[in-house]
Amino acid sequence: MTTDLRRIALTVDEPWPGLYFWVLQEENDDAGIYEPIDAADAPAKSYHAALAAGYIALQSLCGSAGPRQGEQGVPLFISPSIDVMHTTIQ
């Protein structure tokens, strides 16, 4: 069975200076329109920490062939359980 690859983008927002939130967005049926499907529960202290935490969340959505439509066991929305406030990227 062939399944379509989901179009998911990882972005980082800074709604307040120095507080960074990762956001996963998926393209909806209107080409080029993306809607949030998951986001950080708490801010990270750096862009890099938010990006790394978002990448972990994105990886949890997919196997080696990427996130696919119609796959069993692939959540459409996840809630991360990692603490990005104390993450240090070196």
Secondary structure, 3 states (H helix, E strand, C coil): CCCCECCEEEEEEEEECCEEEEEEEEECCCCCCEEEEEECCCCECCHHHHHHHHHHHHHCCCECCECECCCCCCCCCCCCCCCHHHCCCC
